[in-house]
């Protein structure tokens, strides 16, 4: 492994389906540091799936809880964190991450995201959409979210991010 010395907290951000969780695991393995998945942390704290949480408390309840989870997690010194796709775009979460760590935006084309988002049931915002509707939805959402995502310190094609690149930042 490359080692995680001096890495700090690396926050991976980007749209649903861009591969944040998988990439976070690979990077953490290569860097020999812990990986944290904030969606998984929400599930373990609440005992509810994300879909169940949305069902019970609505999107705004979820955004409150998500932001609180981001800000209260006991992060180790060096780690890689996968965030939920919407997390950077609510409250001051993006600024908070930039203050407390290094943010990396995993960019991916909308059509590619659609093809990767085949199992939509666990994602309440898109569970009822067909491919054509999803493409339209993603285009609208990305226009809204890009002003937040592009505040990331590193902006990189989702397939290109590797541990060597992170060590250079
Ligand atoms: C969301 C993304 C999801 C999850 C929730 C809402 C979003 O996380 O937090 O379903 O608003 O983009 P992933 O990006 O890990 O799927």
Backbone and ligand atoms as CSV (ligand in chain L), in Angstrom:
chain,resi,resn,atom,element,x,y,z
A,1,UNK,N,N,0.815,-1.213,0.000
A,1,UNK,CA,C,0.000,0.000,0.000
A,1,UNK,C,C,0.853,1.269,0.000
A,2,UNK,N,N,0.243,2.326,-0.480
A,2,UNK,CA,C,0.926,3.610,-0.610
A,2,UNK,C,C,1.098,4.296,0.745
A,3,UNK,N,N,0.175,3.993,1.670
A,3,UNK,CA,C,0.195,4.650,2.970
A,3,UNK,C,C,-0.624,5.915,2.952
A,4,UNK,N,N,-1.272,6.224,4.095
A,4,UNK,CA,C,-2.213,7.340,4.147
A,4,UNK,C,C,-1.666,8.536,4.920
A,5,UNK,N,N,-0.396,8.457,5.301
A,5,UNK,CA,C,0.250,9.536,6.054
A,5,UNK,C,C,-0.018,10.906,5.439
A,6,UNK,N,N,-0.548,11.846,6.235
A,6,UNK,CA,C,-0.744,13.215,5.750
A,6,UNK,C,C,-1.941,13.409,4.833
A,7,UNK,N,N,-2.711,12.357,4.654
A,7,UNK,CA,C,-3.847,12.413,3.731
A,7,UNK,C,C,-4.987,13.269,4.285
A,8,UNK,N,N,-5.254,13.144,5.571
A,8,UNK,CA,C,-6.426,13.792,6.164
A,8,UNK,C,C,-7.693,13.069,5.757
A,9,UNK,N,N,-8.810,13.789,5.771
A,9,UNK,CA,C,-10.100,13.186,5.401
A,9,UNK,C,C,-10.366,13.499,3.933
A,10,UNK,N,N,-10.530,12.453,3.122
A,10,UNK,CA,C,-10.861,12.633,1.707
A,10,UNK,C,C,-12.354,12.383,1.528
A,11,UNK,N,N,-13.101,13.401,1.108
A,11,UNK,CA,C,-14.537,13.243,0.860
A,11,UNK,C,C,-14.772,13.049,-0.636
A,12,UNK,N,N,-15.348,11.909,-1.026
A,12,UNK,CA,C,-15.724,11.699,-2.424
A,12,UNK,C,C,-17.159,12.161,-2.610
A,13,UNK,N,N,-17.367,13.044,-3.590
A,13,UNK,CA,C,-18.713,13.546,-3.859
A,13,UNK,C,C,-19.055,13.325,-5.329
A,14,UNK,N,N,-20.344,13.366,-5.630
A,14,UNK,CA,C,-20.775,13.205,-7.013
A,14,UNK,C,C,-22.158,12.580,-7.065
A,15,UNK,N,N,-22.702,12.527,-8.282
A,15,UNK,CA,C,-24.080,12.074,-8.464
A,15,UNK,C,C,-24.244,10.591,-8.116
A,16,UNK,N,N,-25.490,10.207,-7.787
A,16,UNK,CA,C,-25.816,8.796,-7.569
A,16,UNK,C,C,-25.318,7.982,-8.750
A,17,UNK,N,N,-24.660,6.868,-8.458
A,17,UNK,CA,C,-24.249,5.966,-9.534
A,17,UNK,C,C,-22.863,6.247,-10.103
A,18,UNK,N,N,-22.206,7.301,-9.627
A,18,UNK,CA,C,-20.892,7.612,-10.207
A,18,UNK,C,C,-19.783,6.742,-9.622
A,19,UNK,N,N,-20.120,5.955,-8.605
A,19,UNK,CA,C,-19.145,4.987,-8.089
A,19,UNK,C,C,-18.413,5.423,-6.828
A,20,UNK,N,N,-19.010,6.340,-6.064
A,20,UNK,CA,C,-18.333,6.844,-4.864
A,20,UNK,C,C,-17.988,5.738,-3.861
A,21,UNK,N,N,-18.952,4.858,-3.597
A,21,UNK,CA,C,-18.724,3.831,-2.564
A,21,UNK,C,C,-17.646,2.837,-2.991
A,22,UNK,N,N,-17.733,2.391,-4.231
A,22,UNK,CA,C,-16.748,1.435,-4.745
A,22,UNK,C,C,-15.364,2.064,-4.780
A,23,UNK,N,N,-15.299,3.285,-5.293
A,23,UNK,CA,C,-14.026,3.987,-5.400
A,23,UNK,C,C,-13.436,4.245,-4.004
A,24,UNK,N,N,-14.281,4.592,-3.062
A,24,UNK,CA,C,-13.799,4.856,-1.704
A,24,UNK,C,C,-13.136,3.602,-1.127
A,25,UNK,N,N,-13.765,2.449,-1.350
A,25,UNK,CA,C,-13.195,1.185,-0.849
A,25,UNK,C,C,-11.849,0.896,-1.498
A,26,UNK,N,N,-11.767,1.081,-2.817
A,26,UNK,CA,C,-10.508,0.813,-3.530
A,26,UNK,C,C,-9.393,1.732,-3.040
A,27,UNK,N,N,-9.716,3.012,-2.901
A,27,UNK,CA,C,-8.698,3.977,-2.470
A,27,UNK,C,C,-8.218,3.660,-1.061
A,28,UNK,N,N,-9.162,3.354,-0.182
A,28,UNK,CA,C,-8.806,3.066,1.213
A,28,UNK,C,C,-7.932,1.821,1.294
A,29,UNK,N,N,-8.231,0.852,0.450
A,29,UNK,CA,C,-7.429,-0.376,0.419
A,29,UNK,C,C,-6.001,-0.057,-0.018
A,30,UNK,N,N,-5.907,0.710,-1.081
A,30,UNK,CA,C,-4.602,1.065,-1.647
A,30,UNK,C,C,-3.793,1.944,-0.682
A,31,UNK,N,N,-4.513,2.783,0.063
A,31,UNK,CA,C,-3.840,3.710,0.976
A,31,UNK,C,C,-3.700,3.122,2.372
A,32,UNK,N,N,-4.315,1.967,2.585
A,32,UNK,CA,C,-4.287,1.313,3.891
A,32,UNK,C,C,-4.848,2.219,4.995
A,33,UNK,N,N,-6.044,2.734,4.749
A,33,UNK,CA,C,-6.695,3.577,5.747
A,33,UNK,C,C,-8.179,3.204,5.824
A,34,UNK,N,N,-8.889,3.650,6.872
A,34,UNK,CA,C,-10.306,3.297,6.990
A,34,UNK,C,C,-11.161,3.947,5.908
A,35,UNK,N,N,-12.261,3.265,5.547
A,35,UNK,CA,C,-13.239,3.818,4.625
A,35,UNK,C,C,-14.548,4.010,5.379
A,36,UNK,N,N,-15.191,5.131,5.120
A,36,UNK,CA,C,-16.464,5.441,5.782
A,36,UNK,C,C,-17.492,5.722,4.701
A,37,UNK,N,N,-18.673,5.123,4.838
A,37,UNK,CA,C,-19.743,5.364,3.881
A,37,UNK,C,C,-20.885,6.026,4.656
A,38,UNK,N,N,-21.148,7.288,4.379
A,38,UNK,CA,C,-22.104,8.018,5.219
A,38,UNK,C,C,-23.537,7.514,5.067
A,39,UNK,N,N,-23.922,7.057,3.851
A,39,UNK,CA,C,-25.252,6.445,3.704
A,39,UNK,C,C,-25.366,5.200,4.596
A,40,UNK,N,N,-24.316,4.374,4.579
A,40,UNK,CA,C,-24.317,3.163,5.409
A,40,UNK,C,C,-24.350,3.537,6.897
A,41,UNK,N,N,-23.673,4.620,7.256
A,41,UNK,CA,C,-23.679,5.078,8.651
A,41,UNK,C,C,-25.092,5.511,9.073
A,42,UNK,N,N,-25.790,6.179,8.167
A,42,UNK,CA,C,-27.172,6.588,8.467
A,42,UNK,C,C,-28.041,5.349,8.698
A,43,UNK,N,N,-27.868,4.351,7.843
A,43,UNK,CA,C,-28.637,3.105,7.988
A,43,UNK,C,C,-28.314,2.448,9.333
A,44,UNK,N,N,-27.042,2.438,9.700
A,44,UNK,CA,C,-26.697,1.769,10.958
A,44,UNK,C,C,-27.133,2.590,12.175
A,45,UNK,N,N,-27.084,3.909,12.083
A,45,UNK,CA,C,-27.535,4.731,13.223
A,45,UNK,C,C,-29.043,4.653,13.427
A,46,UNK,N,N,-29.786,4.613,12.321
A,46,UNK,CA,C,-31.245,4.725,12.434
A,46,UNK,C,C,-31.957,3.378,12.387
A,47,UNK,N,N,-31.248,2.341,11.910
A,47,UNK,CA,C,-31.902,1.050,11.737
A,47,UNK,C,C,-32.913,1.064,10.596
A,48,UNK,N,N,-32.867,2.121,9.779
A,48,UNK,CA,C,-33.766,2.207,8.615
A,48,UNK,C,C,-32.938,2.260,7.338
A,49,UNK,N,N,-33.460,1.687,6.252
A,49,UNK,CA,C,-32.803,1.902,4.966
A,49,UNK,C,C,-33.044,3.362,4.565
A,50,UNK,N,N,-32.285,3.834,3.567
A,50,UNK,CA,C,-32.478,5.211,3.091
A,50,UNK,C,C,-33.921,5.377,2.590
A,51,UNK,N,N,-34.415,4.367,1.866
A,51,UNK,CA,C,-35.790,4.429,1.354
A,51,UNK,C,C,-36.793,4.526,2.511
A,52,UNK,N,N,-36.574,3.740,3.564
A,52,UNK,CA,C,-37.485,3.791,4.728
A,52,UNK,C,C,-37.390,5.141,5.444
A,53,UNK,N,N,-36.183,5.683,5.503
A,53,UNK,CA,C,-36.010,6.980,6.177
A,53,UNK,C,C,-36.766,8.083,5.422
A,54,UNK,N,N,-36.649,8.075,4.086
A,54,UNK,CA,C,-37.385,9.037,3.247
A,54,UNK,C,C,-38.888,8.873,3.482
A,55,UNK,N,N,-39.312,7.624,3.507
A,55,UNK,CA,C,-40.729,7.315,3.697
A,55,UNK,C,C,-41.240,7.894,5.017
A,56,UNK,N,N,-40.452,7.747,6.067
A,56,UNK,CA,C,-40.881,8.174,7.406
A,56,UNK,C,C,-40.763,9.686,7.603
A,57,UNK,N,N,-39.698,10.296,7.126
A,57,UNK,CA,C,-39.419,11.698,7.484
A,57,UNK,C,C,-39.335,12.645,6.291
A,58,UNK,N,N,-39.512,12.122,5.079
A,58,UNK,CA,C,-39.453,12.973,3.896
A,58,UNK,C,C,-38.029,13.358,3.542
A,59,UNK,N,N,-37.878,14.017,2.386
A,59,UNK,CA,C,-36.523,14.401,1.992
A,59,UNK,C,C,-35.924,15.400,2.970
A,60,UNK,N,N,-36.722,16.333,3.473
A,60,UNK,CA,C,-36.110,17.355,4.328
A,60,UNK,C,C,-35.637,16.755,5.656
A,61,UNK,N,N,-36.373,15.784,6.174
A,61,UNK,CA,C,-35.913,15.068,7.375
A,61,UNK,C,C,-34.608,14.344,7.103
A,62,UNK,N,N,-34.532,13.744,5.921
A,62,UNK,CA,C,-33.303,13.032,5.546
A,62,UNK,C,C,-32.129,14.003,5.450
A,63,UNK,N,N,-32.348,15.167,4.833
A,63,UNK,CA,C,-31.241,16.129,4.672
A,63,UNK,C,C,-30.714,16.610,6.022
A,64,UNK,N,N,-31.623,16.817,6.984
A,64,UNK,CA,C,-31.186,17.203,8.336
A,64,UNK,C,C,-30.295,16.122,8.939
A,65,UNK,N,N,-30.789,14.889,8.847
A,65,UNK,CA,C,-30.066,13.785,9.489
A,65,UNK,C,C,-28.724,13.521,8.807
A,66,UNK,N,N,-28.726,13.657,7.477
A,66,UNK,CA,C,-27.516,13.445,6.685
A,66,UNK,C,C,-26.434,14.469,7.059
A,67,UNK,N,N,-26.854,15.730,7.196
A,67,UNK,CA,C,-25.912,16.787,7.538
A,67,UNK,C,C,-25.354,16.577,8.952
A,68,UNK,N,N,-26.260,16.180,9.871
A,68,UNK,CA,C,-25.823,15.928,11.240
A,68,UNK,C,C,-24.833,14.756,11.278
A,69,UNK,N,N,-25.101,13.727,10.492
A,69,UNK,CA,C,-24.200,12.571,10.446
A,69,UNK,C,C,-22.832,12.980,9.912
A,70,UNK,N,N,-22.822,13.764,8.838
A,70,UNK,CA,C,-21.554,14.269,8.281
A,70,UNK,C,C,-20.722,14.967,9.353
A,71,UNK,N,N,-21.400,15.807,10.138
A,71,UNK,CA,C,-20.665,16.689,11.050
A,71,UNK,C,C,-20.356,16.065,12.406
A,72,UNK,N,N,-20.971,14.931,12.711
A,72,UNK,CA,C,-20.734,14.314,14.028
A,72,UNK,C,C,-19.944,13.017,13.943
A,73,UNK,N,N,-19.649,12.543,12.739
A,73,UNK,CA,C,-18.931,11.279,12.622
A,73,UNK,C,C,-17.535,11.426,13.246
A,74,UNK,N,N,-17.124,10.466,14.060
A,74,UNK,CA,C,-15.771,10.556,14.662
A,74,UNK,C,C,-14.691,10.082,13.680
A,75,UNK,N,N,-14.348,10.922,12.730
A,75,UNK,CA,C,-13.396,10.545,11.682
A,75,UNK,C,C,-12.010,10.263,12.250
A,76,UNK,N,N,-11.379,9.185,11.793
A,76,UNK,CA,C,-9.961,9.020,12.109
A,76,UNK,C,C,-9.147,10.052,11.326
A,77,UNK,N,N,-7.870,10.197,11.701
A,77,UNK,CA,C,-7.039,11.248,11.110
A,77,UNK,C,C,-6.971,11.154,9.568
A,78,UNK,N,N,-6.723,9.966,9.087
A,78,UNK,CA,C,-6.636,9.748,7.639
A,78,UNK,C,C,-7.701,8.741,7.227
A,79,UNK,N,N,-8.568,9.113,6.302
A,79,UNK,CA,C,-9.624,8.192,5.879
A,79,UNK,C,C,-10.241,8.662,4.561
A,80,UNK,N,N,-10.974,7.749,3.930
A,80,UNK,CA,C,-11.701,8.079,2.701
A,80,UNK,C,C,-13.193,7.936,2.995
A,81,UNK,N,N,-13.968,8.953,2.631
A,81,UNK,CA,C,-15.392,9.002,2.959
A,81,UNK,C,C,-16.238,9.073,1.691
A,82,UNK,N,N,-17.166,8.123,1.528
A,82,UNK,CA,C,-18.150,8.202,0.440
A,82,UNK,C,C,-19.374,8.932,0.986
A,83,UNK,N,N,-19.828,9.955,0.253
A,83,UNK,CA,C,-20.982,10.743,0.704
A,83,UNK,C,C,-22.194,10.413,-0.173
A,84,UNK,N,N,-23.393,10.752,0.288
A,84,UNK,CA,C,-24.588,10.616,-0.543
A,84,UNK,C,C,-24.574,11.686,-1.637
A,85,UNK,N,N,-25.189,11.381,-2.785
A,85,UNK,CA,C,-25.133,12.283,-3.930
A,85,UNK,C,C,-25.638,13.698,-3.674
A,86,UNK,N,N,-26.608,13.841,-2.786
A,86,UNK,CA,C,-27.172,15.166,-2.547
A,86,UNK,C,C,-26.480,15.933,-1.423
A,87,UNK,N,N,-25.718,15.234,-0.629
A,87,UNK,CA,C,-25.151,15.823,0.592
A,87,UNK,C,C,-24.433,17.163,0.413
A,88,UNK,N,N,-23.607,17.329,-0.643
A,88,UNK,CA,C,-22.864,18.591,-0.774
A,88,UNK,C,C,-23.764,19.798,-1.030
A,89,UNK,N,N,-25.022,19.542,-1.413
A,89,UNK,CA,C,-25.882,20.600,-1.931
A,89,UNK,C,C,-26.870,21.136,-0.898
A,90,UNK,N,N,-26.705,20.760,0.342
A,90,UNK,CA,C,-27.612,21.221,1.397
A,90,UNK,C,C,-26.820,21.825,2.545
A,91,UNK,N,N,-27.434,22.812,3.175
A,91,UNK,CA,C,-26.815,23.539,4.302
A,91,UNK,C,C,-25.414,24.018,3.885
A,92,UNK,N,N,-24.496,24.035,4.829
A,92,UNK,CA,C,-23.130,24.457,4.481
A,92,UNK,C,C,-22.211,23.245,4.345
A,93,UNK,N,N,-22.802,22.101,3.944
A,93,UNK,CA,C,-22.030,20.849,3.942
A,93,UNK,C,C,-20.778,20.900,3.075
A,94,UNK,N,N,-20.893,21.567,1.917
A,94,UNK,CA,C,-19.731,21.617,1.008
A,94,UNK,C,C,-18.598,22.409,1.668
A,95,UNK,N,N,-18.933,23.552,2.237
A,95,UNK,CA,C,-17.901,24.353,2.904
A,95,UNK,C,C,-17.323,23.599,4.100
A,96,UNK,N,N,-18.210,22.906,4.806
A,96,UNK,CA,C,-17.746,22.141,5.975
A,96,UNK,C,C,-16.714,21.092,5.560
A,97,UNK,N,N,-17.001,20.393,4.479
A,97,UNK,CA,C,-16.052,19.358,4.006
A,97,UNK,C,C,-14.754,19.989,3.530
A,98,UNK,N,N,-14.863,21.132,2.843
A,98,UNK,CA,C,-13.639,21.789,2.374
A,98,UNK,C,C,-12.793,22.300,3.531
A,99,UNK,N,N,-13.442,22.669,4.623
A,99,UNK,CA,C,-12.706,23.134,5.799
A,99,UNK,C,C,-12.044,21.975,6.546
A,100,UNK,N,N,-12.749,20.840,6.564
A,100,UNK,CA,C,-12.275,19.737,7.405
A,100,UNK,C,C,-11.515,18.640,6.668
A,101,UNK,N,N,-11.433,18.753,5.353
A,101,UNK,CA,C,-10.749,17.704,4.593
A,101,UNK,C,C,-10.546,18.123,3.159
A,102,UNK,N,N,-10.339,17.150,2.302
A,102,UNK,CA,C,-10.154,17.386,0.871
A,102,UNK,C,C,-11.323,16.775,0.123
A,103,UNK,N,N,-11.968,17.565,-0.737
A,103,UNK,CA,C,-13.108,17.050,-1.494
A,103,UNK,C,C,-12.677,16.687,-2.910
A,104,UNK,N,N,-13.195,15.574,-3.404
A,104,UNK,CA,C,-12.936,15.166,-4.786
A,104,UNK,C,C,-14.277,14.860,-5.449
A,105,UNK,N,N,-14.555,15.563,-6.538
A,105,UNK,CA,C,-15.805,15.376,-7.299
A,105,UNK,C,C,-15.552,14.367,-8.405
A,106,UNK,N,N,-16.290,13.269,-8.368
A,106,UNK,CA,C,-16.191,12.230,-9.396
A,106,UNK,C,C,-17.205,12.533,-10.493
A,107,UNK,N,N,-16.716,13.105,-11.582
A,107,UNK,CA,C,-17.599,13.488,-12.686
A,107,UNK,C,C,-17.936,12.310,-13.578
A,108,UNK,N,N,-19.194,12.290,-14.063
A,108,UNK,CA,C,-19.594,11.253,-15.020
A,108,UNK,C,C,-20.712,11.798,-15.893
A,109,UNK,N,N,-20.719,11.405,-17.168
A,109,UNK,CA,C,-21.753,11.857,-18.104
A,109,UNK,C,C,-23.122,11.296,-17.714
A,110,UNK,N,N,-24.199,12.102,-17.894
A,110,UNK,CA,C,-25.548,11.655,-17.550
A,110,UNK,C,C,-25.934,10.299,-18.163
A,111,UNK,N,N,-25.617,10.081,-19.442
A,111,UNK,CA,C,-26.010,8.812,-20.077
A,111,UNK,C,C,-25.322,7.621,-19.399
A,112,UNK,N,N,-24.097,7.850,-18.997
A,112,UNK,CA,C,-23.352,6.803,-18.287
A,112,UNK,C,C,-23.989,6.525,-16.917
A,113,UNK,N,N,-24.388,7.584,-16.240
A,113,UNK,CA,C,-25.049,7.414,-14.943
A,113,UNK,C,C,-26.326,6.586,-15.097
A,114,UNK,N,N,-27.120,6.901,-16.124
A,114,UNK,CA,C,-28.362,6.150,-16.354
A,114,UNK,C,C,-28.058,4.660,-16.518
A,115,UNK,N,N,-27.048,4.354,-17.309
A,115,UNK,CA,C,-26.767,2.939,-17.567
A,115,UNK,C,C,-26.257,2.232,-16.313
A,116,UNK,N,N,-25.661,2.986,-15.406
A,116,UNK,CA,C,-25.166,2.375,-14.163
A,116,UNK,C,C,-26.236,2.314,-13.078
A,117,UNK,N,N,-27.302,3.099,-13.241
A,117,UNK,CA,C,-28.360,3.128,-12.218
A,117,UNK,C,C,-29.498,2.184,-12.609
A,118,UNK,N,N,-29.207,0.907,-12.685
A,118,UNK,CA,C,-30.242,-0.050,-13.075
A,118,UNK,C,C,-31.116,-0.437,-11.885
A,119,UNK,N,N,-30.507,-0.613,-10.734
A,119,UNK,CA,C,-31.272,-0.976,-9.542
A,119,UNK,C,C,-31.691,0.295,-8.805
A,120,UNK,N,N,-32.886,0.786,-9.104
A,120,UNK,CA,C,-33.301,2.105,-8.581
A,120,UNK,C,C,-34.113,2.019,-7.306
A,121,UNK,N,N,-34.507,0.816,-6.923
A,121,UNK,CA,C,-35.429,0.667,-5.794
A,121,UNK,C,C,-34.908,1.263,-4.492
A,122,UNK,N,N,-33.605,1.137,-4.265
A,122,UNK,CA,C,-33.078,1.623,-2.977
A,122,UNK,C,C,-32.828,3.134,-2.993
A,123,UNK,N,N,-33.070,3.771,-4.141
A,123,UNK,CA,C,-32.844,5.211,-4.239
A,123,UNK,C,C,-34.185,5.912,-4.436
A,124,UNK,N,N,-34.755,6.415,-3.340
A,124,UNK,CA,C,-36.127,6.910,-3.371
A,124,UNK,C,C,-36.399,8.010,-4.397
A,125,UNK,N,N,-35.400,8.834,-4.710
A,125,UNK,CA,C,-35.654,9.945,-5.621
A,125,UNK,C,C,-35.892,9.480,-7.060
A,126,UNK,N,N,-35.409,8.294,-7.408
A,126,UNK,CA,C,-35.488,7.859,-8.808
A,126,UNK,C,C,-36.183,6.519,-8.993
A,127,UNK,N,N,-36.781,6.000,-7.935
A,127,UNK,CA,C,-37.257,4.610,-7.985
A,127,UNK,C,C,-38.350,4.365,-9.019
A,128,UNK,N,N,-39.128,5.398,-9.360
A,128,UNK,CA,C,-40.227,5.184,-10.295
A,128,UNK,C,C,-39.941,5.636,-11.724
A,129,UNK,N,N,-38.695,6.010,-12.012
A,129,UNK,CA,C,-38.385,6.569,-13.333
A,129,UNK,C,C,-37.868,5.517,-14.316
A,130,UNK,N,N,-38.309,5.610,-15.589
A,130,UNK,CA,C,-37.697,4.769,-16.628
A,130,UNK,C,C,-36.434,5.484,-17.137
A,131,UNK,N,N,-35.715,4.862,-18.080
A,131,UNK,CA,C,-34.424,5.416,-18.520
A,131,UNK,C,C,-34.543,6.841,-19.053
A,132,UNK,N,N,-35.560,7.063,-19.871
A,132,UNK,CA,C,-35.720,8.377,-20.484
A,132,UNK,C,C,-36.015,9.450,-19.429
A,133,UNK,N,N,-36.891,9.120,-18.499
A,133,UNK,CA,C,-37.217,10.059,-17.417
A,133,UNK,C,C,-36.005,10.293,-16.520
A,134,UNK,N,N,-35.241,9.231,-16.303
A,134,UNK,CA,C,-34.070,9.368,-15.438
A,134,UNK,C,C,-33.031,10.300,-16.069
A,135,UNK,N,N,-32.826,10.166,-17.373
A,135,UNK,CA,C,-31.864,11.033,-18.061
A,135,UNK,C,C,-32.267,12.502,-17.905
A,136,UNK,N,N,-33.542,12.775,-18.096
A,136,UNK,CA,C,-34.065,14.135,-17.945
A,136,UNK,C,C,-33.868,14.620,-16.497
A,137,UNK,N,N,-34.189,13.764,-15.550
A,137,UNK,CA,C,-34.060,14.097,-14.126
A,137,UNK,C,C,-32.603,14.416,-13.776
A,138,UNK,N,N,-31.701,13.586,-14.276
A,138,UNK,CA,C,-30.281,13.796,-13.969
A,138,UNK,C,C,-29.792,15.118,-14.557
A,139,UNK,N,N,-30.226,15.424,-15.784
A,139,UNK,CA,C,-29.817,16.695,-16.386
A,139,UNK,C,C,-30.279,17.887,-15.546
A,140,UNK,N,N,-31.520,17.834,-15.091
A,140,UNK,CA,C,-32.050,18.916,-14.255
A,140,UNK,C,C,-31.279,18.997,-12.937
A,141,UNK,N,N,-31.080,17.849,-12.306
A,141,UNK,CA,C,-30.405,17.821,-10.999
A,141,UNK,C,C,-28.954,18.264,-11.097
A,142,UNK,N,N,-28.283,17.832,-12.169
A,142,UNK,CA,C,-26.868,18.216,-12.292
A,142,UNK,C,C,-26.728,19.728,-12.469
A,143,UNK,N,N,-27.672,20.329,-13.193
A,143,UNK,CA,C,-27.634,21.782,-13.356
A,143,UNK,C,C,-27.765,22.467,-11.986
A,144,UNK,N,N,-28.622,21.925,-11.141
A,144,UNK,CA,C,-28.797,22.454,-9.775
A,144,UNK,C,C,-27.573,22.186,-8.904
A,145,UNK,N,N,-27.022,21.015,-9.067
A,145,UNK,CA,C,-25.988,20.577,-8.124
A,145,UNK,C,C,-24.571,20.981,-8.511
A,146,UNK,N,N,-24.352,21.222,-9.809
A,146,UNK,CA,C,-22.988,21.524,-10.232
A,146,UNK,C,C,-22.344,22.713,-9.524
A,147,UNK,N,N,-23.117,23.779,-9.218
A,147,UNK,CA,C,-22.479,24.876,-8.484
A,147,UNK,C,C,-21.880,24.429,-7.144
A,148,UNK,N,N,-22.467,23.396,-6.539
A,148,UNK,CA,C,-21.917,22.867,-5.283
A,148,UNK,C,C,-20.769,21.897,-5.569
A,149,UNK,N,N,-21.035,20.941,-6.453
A,149,UNK,CA,C,-20.017,19.921,-6.752
A,149,UNK,C,C,-18.702,20.551,-7.212
A,150,UNK,N,N,-18.824,21.622,-8.005
A,150,UNK,CA,C,-17.601,22.199,-8.578
A,150,UNK,C,C,-16.815,23.053,-7.583
A,151,UNK,N,N,-17.302,23.138,-6.341
A,151,UNK,CA,C,-16.471,23.758,-5.302
A,151,UNK,C,C,-15.436,22.762,-4.766
A,152,UNK,N,N,-15.435,21.551,-5.310
A,152,UNK,CA,C,-14.486,20.535,-4.846
A,152,UNK,C,C,-13.055,20.946,-5.176
A,153,UNK,N,N,-12.157,20.539,-4.328
A,153,UNK,CA,C,-10.732,20.823,-4.531
A,153,UNK,C,C,-10.204,20.091,-5.765
A,154,UNK,N,N,-10.666,18.851,-5.933
A,154,UNK,CA,C,-10.247,18.042,-7.076
A,154,UNK,C,C,-11.483,17.685,-7.894
A,155,UNK,N,N,-11.438,17.920,-9.198
A,155,UNK,CA,C,-12.541,17.515,-10.073
A,155,UNK,C,C,-11.948,16.538,-11.084
A,156,UNK,N,N,-12.485,15.337,-11.096
A,156,UNK,CA,C,-11.820,14.310,-11.890
A,156,UNK,C,C,-12.844,13.371,-12.519
A,157,UNK,N,N,-12.573,12.909,-13.720
A,157,UNK,CA,C,-13.387,11.869,-14.326
A,157,UNK,C,C,-13.437,10.683,-13.357
A,158,UNK,N,N,-14.653,10.190,-13.105
A,158,UNK,CA,C,-14.834,9.174,-12.065
A,158,UNK,C,C,-13.930,7.959,-12.257
A,159,UNK,N,N,-13.628,7.629,-13.515
A,159,UNK,CA,C,-12.805,6.443,-13.764
A,159,UNK,C,C,-11.317,6.693,-13.508
A,160,UNK,N,N,-10.933,7.965,-13.490
A,160,UNK,CA,C,-9.503,8.291,-13.433
A,160,UNK,C,C,-8.922,8.488,-12.040
A,161,UNK,N,N,-9.792,8.619,-11.041
A,161,UNK,CA,C,-9.249,8.925,-9.714
A,161,UNK,C,C,-8.498,7.720,-9.162
A,162,UNK,N,N,-7.254,7.931,-8.773
A,162,UNK,CA,C,-6.516,6.853,-8.118
A,162,UNK,C,C,-5.742,7.404,-6.921
A,163,UNK,N,N,-5.200,6.486,-6.151
A,163,UNK,CA,C,-4.543,6.857,-4.896
A,163,UNK,C,C,-3.342,7.773,-5.144
A,164,UNK,N,N,-2.604,7.523,-6.219
A,164,UNK,CA,C,-1.442,8.351,-6.525
A,164,UNK,C,C,-1.853,9.804,-6.703
A,165,UNK,N,N,-2.968,9.997,-7.425
A,165,UNK,CA,C,-3.472,11.349,-7.671
A,165,UNK,C,C,-3.821,12.048,-6.355
A,166,UNK,N,N,-4.455,11.304,-5.454
A,166,UNK,CA,C,-4.841,11.911,-4.180
A,166,UNK,C,C,-3.640,12.312,-3.344
A,167,UNK,N,N,-2.604,11.514,-3.413
A,167,UNK,CA,C,-1.412,11.821,-2.617
A,167,UNK,C,C,-0.734,13.105,-3.083
A,168,UNK,N,N,-1.009,13.485,-4.356
A,168,UNK,CA,C,-0.384,14.694,-4.901
A,168,UNK,C,C,-1.100,15.969,-4.473
A,169,UNK,N,N,-2.376,15.831,-4.065
A,169,UNK,CA,C,-3.185,17.030,-3.787
A,169,UNK,C,C,-2.690,17.776,-2.540
L,1,LIG,C1,C,-29.279,10.881,-2.966
L,1,LIG,C2,C,-28.254,9.985,-3.111
L,1,LIG,C3,C,-28.175,8.724,-2.344
L,1,LIG,C4,C,-28.896,8.851,-0.999
L,1,LIG,C5,C,-30.300,9.343,-1.218
L,1,LIG,C6,C,-30.361,10.689,-1.953
L,1,LIG,C7,C,-29.295,12.105,-3.813
L,1,LIG,O1,O,-26.807,8.396,-2.147
L,1,LIG,O2,O,-28.214,9.706,-0.128
L,1,LIG,O3,O,-30.976,8.345,-1.943
L,1,LIG,O4,O,-30.029,13.052,-3.485
L,1,LIG,O5,O,-28.542,12.165,-4.819
L,1,LIG,P1,P,-25.858,7.745,-3.300
L,1,LIG,O6,O,-25.288,8.868,-4.097
L,1,LIG,O7,O,-24.825,7.021,-2.515
L,1,LIG,O8,O,-26.723,6.842,-4.099
